[in-house]
Amino acid sequence: MELITKQLIKIVNNNMEKNDKLKQIKELLKDYDENAVNEYVNYIYKIHIDTNSKGELTSPWASRTSAKKYADYFKIVNREGLYFDGIHITLNNRGIQYDYIAYKNKMLLAYPETKIDIQLVYEGDDFQVAKESGNIIYHHTIASPFQRSIDKIIGGYCVIINKRGEFITLLSKEEFNNHRQIAKTKYIWDQWYGEMAFKTLFKKAIKIHFSDIYENIEKEDNKNYDLENLNEVDSGETKIREKIGKDLVKIKTVEELKKYYNDFKGTSENTAIFMELVAQKQSELNSTKTDENI
């Protein structure tokens, strides 16, 4: 009986501490939209009490985070013009985590006219891409729409079109796995591989073309990655680009590019980078000769 009483006292004390913290968070955020703050506070309460099948807290770090820190997280997201919904923007023991929907929403805030197409390519799909005079031309035929297992993924693409221009970013399955290996939250990749692949594609696209509007978001989200190893991955990609680039600079005609493509399309160290650079070269050649394609 005494043990049960002690446990009840501990539960009551913990609940009182939670309630005090929630009140403090609300007070610190009193100048912000009340409905947004209430939803955020409800999310904070939820991560304090959620348990797994064994009855263990799923976020033990939550109780160690101060009310001020929670308020600061809310303010950081608010400054980006985004809504902390606890779904697409969440918290973990490293801080704020954004999914690819949050990244897309930020793009639409900056450029409302933006068209975004993010897709994964699977074995058997027919995917072709080219860029002519700044315009993205791509074709994707899905071979087996209801047989799309992770092990069949061969890569993915992200197309972004707005007043800044038209951009396409390609990543191979190997590149997805490289980023998975350096993630500090590998369990998320294990459970939601497709969603994380989309986010990786979008992060790579904005790093190249829109880094100015994502500077603060990237600063927070990169806490979920081992940046030292991430730099090694980027360095490896750079070397592959340099290697393919040295081959392409020697090519002067569409016929030569056709032969190079057919000879090496299945042997390149990185298919996505190979396709991207060949498409760029084709666009250059087609600026003077537009009636031939690979």
N, C-alpha and C positions, 0 to 999 in steps of 0.2 A: 504493500500500500504506500509506503514511504517513497519507493522508487517511482511509482506512478505519479505521486504528488509532485516530485521533483521534475519529472518530464513535463507535466502540465504547466508548472511554473515557468520552465524554460520556453515552452511554446508561447505562453502568454507574453513573456518578456520579449521574445523575438518579434511577435506581432506588434507590440507597442513600439519597438525600435523601428520597425518598418513604417508604421503609421507616422511616427515623428519625422522620419526621413522624407516621406512623401509630402508632409506638410511643409518641410523646409524647401523642398524642390519647388513646390507651388509658389511659395513666397519669393524665391529667387527668380521665378519666371512670371511674376505678377504683371509685368508690362507687355507680355506677349498674348497672342490670341488664346482666350480661355479654353475654347473647345480643343485646340491643338495641344495645349498643356495638359488638359485632363486626359486626353487619349495617350499622351506620352507617359503620364504618371501611372495610368492603368497598365501600360506595357512594363514599366519598371516593377510594379507590384507583381505582375505575372512571372517575370524572370526570377524574382526572389523566392517564389513558392513552387515553381514547376519541379516535378520529380520524375525520375525514370521508372522503369518497371520494378526496380529493386528498392524503390522508395528513397533513392539518393537525389539530392539536389542536382539539377542539370547545370546550374550556373552558380557554383559556390562562391565565385568571385564577386557576385552581385552585392552581397551584404558587406563586403569590404570596400566598396566604392562609395565615396562621400556624396552627400547631397549636392555640394558645389560642383563636383566632377560631373554628376548627372546633368546638372543645369548647364554646364559648359558644353557638353555633348549636344544638347538641344540647340544651343545658340550657334554652334558651328554649322549644323545642318540648316538652321533658319537663315543664316547669312548667305547660303548658296541658293536661297529661294525654294528649297525643297521641303517636303512634309515628312516628318518623322513618324511613319506609320507602324513601325515594328514588324513590317513584312518585307518591304524592299530596302528599307534602311533599318538596321538592327545594331545591337551591341554585343560584343564578346569581351573576353578578358584583356584584349589589346586595344579596345576602343570601338570606333564606329566602323561598321561594315556596310558597303553599298552593293546591291546586286545590279545586273545589267539593265533592269528596268529603271532603276534610279539614275544610272548613267544616261540612258536614253531621255529621261525626263529633263535632265540638266541640259542636254543638247537642244531639246525643243523649247526650253526657256530662252536660250540664247538665240536660236534660229528656228522660229515656229514653223517655217515652211519646209523644214528638213524632211526628206524621205530616207528611211533606214530599212535596209533588208539584211538580216543576219540569218544565215542558214548553215547547217552542217551537210557535208557531202559524204555519201556512203558508197561502199563497193557496189558497182553496177550502175551508178548514176552517170549520166552524161553531163559533164560540166565543161563549158568553154567560156573564155573571157578574152576581151581585147579592149584597147583604149584607142580611140581615133579622134584626133584634134580635141583632146580634153574630155571627150564623152565616153562613159563606160558602156560597153556592149557585152552583155553576158547572157548565157543560156544554161539553164539547169533543168534537166529532165530527171524526175525521180523514178527510179526503177521499181522499187518495191516499197510503197509507202507504209505498209503495215508490218514490215520486217526491218526495223531500224534499231538493232542492238548496238551497244557501245563498241563491241569488238569489230563491228563493220564500218565504223567511222574512218575515213581516210583524210579528212580535213574539213575546212570551213571557210566561209567568206563573209565579209561585212562591207556592204555598199552604203555610202553616205553621200547624199546629193542635196546641196543647198546653195545659197548665193555665193559661198566661198569657192564652189566648184564641185566636181564629181570625183569621188575617191573610192577605191576598192582595196581592201586588205585581205590577204590570204594567209592561212596558217594550216600546217599539216598536223596529222595526229601526233607525230613525234614532238612537235612544238607544244601542243596541248599538254602532253605528258611531261615535258620539261618544266612547264609552269606549275603543273600539279606537284612535281617533286619538291619545288622550292616553297610551296605554300605551307604556312604554319597551321592551317586549318584543313588538313588532308581529309578529315572526316566529312567535310562539306563536299569535296570532290567525289568521295566515295558514294555519297547519297544522291547528289545532283550533278552528275558529270556534264550533262547537256547544258544546263544553265550556266555552269562555271566555264564551259567552253565558249558560250556566247559572250560572257563577260570578258574573257581573255581576248577574244576577237575585238570587242569594242574598245577595250583598254589599249590594245595595240594600235587601233585605228586613230584614236584621239591623241595618243602619244606622238604620232607622226604629224597629224594635221590640225589638232585643236588643243594643244597642250596649254595654251593661254587661259582657256575658260575652265580647265579642270585642275589647275595647280593645287588648290586647297583640298579638293576631294581626293586627288591622288596621294597627297601627303598623308592623309588619314588612312586611306584604304591600303596603302603600301606597308602599313604596320603588320599586315597579315601575310607578308612575304619576306623571305630572306633576301634582302636587296643585294647582298654581296654575290649570292649565287645567281640572282636575276641578271646582274651585270655580266656574269660569265655566259649566261644563255644568250643575251643580246650580242656579246662579243662573238660567239659562235655563229650567229646569224649573219653578222657583218662579214665574217670571213667567207661564208658561202656566197654572199652577194658579190663580194670582190672577185671570187673565183669565176662565177658565171659571167660577171660583167666583163672580165678580160676576154672571154670567148666571144661575147656579143659585139664588142667594139670592133672586131675584125670583120664582121658581117656587113656587106654593103648592099645586098639585094634581097628581095623577098624569096627568091629561089634558094639562096644560101641559107636563109633563116628556116625555110621549110625543111631542108636537109638536116640542119642542126637540131631542130625540134624533133623530127622523126628518129634521129640517131640517139638522142639523149633523154627523151621524155620519160623513159622508165628507169633510167640509171642515175639521175641526179640525186645528190645527198639530201635534198629538200625539195619535194615536188611543188609545194605551194610557192616558194620563192622563185623556183625555176619558171613556173607558169606566169607569175607576176612580171618578171623581168623580160621574158619572151614577148608578152603582150605589149609592154612598153616599147620594145624594139620594133615590133610590128607596126605600132602606131607611128613611130618615127619614119619608117620606110613608106608607110601608106600616105604620108603627107606629100610624097612626090609620086607615088604610084598607088592609087586607091582601088584598083580593080582586081587585086589579088589578095587572097587570104590563106592562112595556114590550113 
